[in-house]
Amino acid sequence: MQSISFGSAKIEDLRIEQAGEEFCCSMKITGREGARSSAFGKGPTVEAGIVEAMSMICKQPIRLRASASRQLETSELIQVSVELQGRKNELKLGVGSGVAQDSPTASVIAVLRAANQGGLLKKEFCAPHQKVLRGMAREFAEESISITGFGDNSSQSLQEIESLALSYFNRVASAAVLTAENAPEGQSPLQFFDHSSWLYDSSGHRRKHNTETDLWLAWYPGLDDDDRIIGEVLETMPASPASAIPWIVRLFENPESFFRFRGAQDLEDHDVLHVLLGRGLQDQDEAFVLGFAMGTAKQVSWLQFRIFKYALAHWYPEPYRVPPFLQPAFDLGVACGKATGRKNLYKQPLKQMKHFSIRDAREALEIDVQVVKKYFRIEQERIPFTMASMRLP
């Protein structure tokens, strides 16, 4: 069979052998970190053997609840559909369908989709941002039980609602992508979506900050937080481990790199600057913070400025890439850094200020909030409709 890639999993060398009344399945599975391992399983059907083998990439042992196979009309392709359940109960956890030239390959695809739909895949085999939808599905399940009284707080009830919510969230996300792809020429796809649900709390009041979330796209410290301690805010920041940062990002942004750009900071100092500027973790926020650090430098050559902007748009991999239509945020960050903040602020050991209140740190570093807000207003005009712009004060 050909190798199958799904999320961060890659499956190769699928082999099926029949031993008496059982089917034995073996395959090679590669995860996000590149480690390869062998998986084995057996069952009364090919699909059951595949399911048992693929339990190793799931959070809990799984088994086949039901399966169906059919030949597609006017085609040599085979479609296999499966339902998965846990070994300890009869609760349906996920459903999926796969199409391929042979039944075993179609079964592998179907099981992968079912496991993903049910939230069963281990983190290292999920798509990089699947955890965002997962987190929202879990919150939806907990709130549904709390408000409606449907079910209870047992893991079975949570899993059932969470699985259903995740299925619909994936459909909505796919619909959003299709809408953006088919947007009329000349009209921004961002105009098709309403970000207000992220901007207001459950009481209908506009959020000044949102640090009580583990979703990176929603996390936002805001500027109206003078009395908070920097370290306490940093503890709420959803962050990736330093080891996950790609080499090209380290090349330009690591202050120890020979090719660092003017304004490069280590990760801890950079995170503190996010808090001081009240910016979240989306691409647009990141662009402004990077630009601000560069803007505080005494001298930045035009060539270095242009090369770094090009690298952000074309050389950086996702999710670190900043597309051209968001780069005005970088330009405004540079201008804001020149207008306020201590010269060469990026060289300051900001991590040593974690015990400071945000107000005291801004005063010590000569960051004028009114100047920052001035550039935020310009940013809202130049990059309208994005969530990052709409939540700026």
C-alpha positions, 0 to 999 in steps of 0.5 A, a space after each residue: 500500500 502507499 503511505 498514508 498521512 493524516 494529521 501528524 501520523 504517517 502509516 506505512 507497510 500495512 500487511 494483512 495475513 489470515 491465520 485460521 479464522 483471524 486476520 493479523 495486521 501489522 504496520 509501521 507508524 511514524 509520529 510528529 517527532 519522527 519516531 517510528 514504531 511497529 503496531 500489531 493487531 488481530 481480529 475476526 475481520 480485517 477492520 477489527 485487526 486494523 483497529 486493534 493495531 491502531 489502538 497504540 496511537 489512541 488515548 485509550 484501547 479501542 475496538 470496532 463497533 460496526 463497519 461497512 464496505 462497498 464498491 463505488 459505482 463507475 469506479 474501482 475504488 472501495 469505501 469503508 465506514 467504521 464506528 469505534 467504541 472504547 473497550 470498557 463500555 458500549 459508548 460510540 466514540 467516533 465514526 469515519 469513512 475512507 476511500 481507496 483502491 483496496 479495502 485494507 487501505 480504505 479501512 486504515 483511513 476510515 479508522 484514522 478519521 473515526 479516531 480523530 473525530 472522536 478525539 481519540 488520537 494521542 497528541 503526537 498524532 493529531 494535526 498541529 492545531 486540532 487541540 484548538 477544536 478539541 478544547 472548544 469541544 470539551 468546553 461545550 460538553 461541560 457547559 452543555 451538561 451544566 446548563 441543560 442537565 443532560 447527562 452527568 459529569 461522568 467521562 462517558 457523558 462528556 465524551 459523547 457530547 464532546 465527540 458530537 461537538 468536535 464533529 460539527 466544529 470540524 464541519 464548520 471549520 471546513 465550511 469556513 475554508 471553502 467560503 474563503 476559497 470561493 470568496 468573490 474577487 476583490 472582497 476580503 474573506 475575513 468579511 464573511 466571518 463574525 469574530 464578536 463571540 471572541 470579543 465579548 464575555 458570557 454577560 455580553 461585556 466587551 473583554 479588556 483581556 482574555 487570559 483565562 483560556 488555553 487557546 492560543 488564538 483567544 489569549 490576549 492580555 490587553 492594555 488595561 491591566 496595569 496592576 497585574 504582575 507580569 509573572 502571573 500573566 505569563 503563567 497563563 500564556 499558552 506557549 510552545 516549548 523552545 525545542 519546537 521553534 524551527 531553525 529558520 526562526 532561530 536563525 533570525 530571532 535568537 540573540 545568539 545567532 550570527 544572522 540575528 536581526 536587530 531587535 532579536 530577543 530570547 523567548 522569555 524577554 519576548 514573552 514579557 514584551 507581549 504582556 507589556 504591549 498587551 498583544 496576543 499570540 496571533 500572527 498580527 500580534 506577533 508581527 507588531 511585537 517583533 516590529 516594536 523590538 526592532 523599532 527600539 534599536 538605535 539603528 536598523 538598516 533598510 536592507 535588514 528591515 526588508 530582508 526580515 519582512 521577506 523572511 516572515 512572509 516567504 521563508 518562515 513555516 506555519 504557524 510562524 509565517 506572517 503573510 503580506 496583508 498582515 505586515 502593516 502590523 510589523 511596520 507600525 510596530 517598528 514606528 511605535 518602537 521608535 516613538 516610545 520605549 527606551 532605546 535598545 529596549 530589546 537588549 534589556 533583560 525583561 525576564 528579570 522584571 517578572 515580579 514587577 507590576 505591568 505599570 511599574 515595568 512600563 514606566 521603567 522602560 518608558 513605554 507610553 501607553 497612549 502612544 501605543 494606543 495611537 498606533 493600534 488605532 492606525 493598525 485597525 484602519 490598515 488591517 480591518 476585520 481581523 480578530 487581532 484588530 477588533 480586540 485592540 483598545 
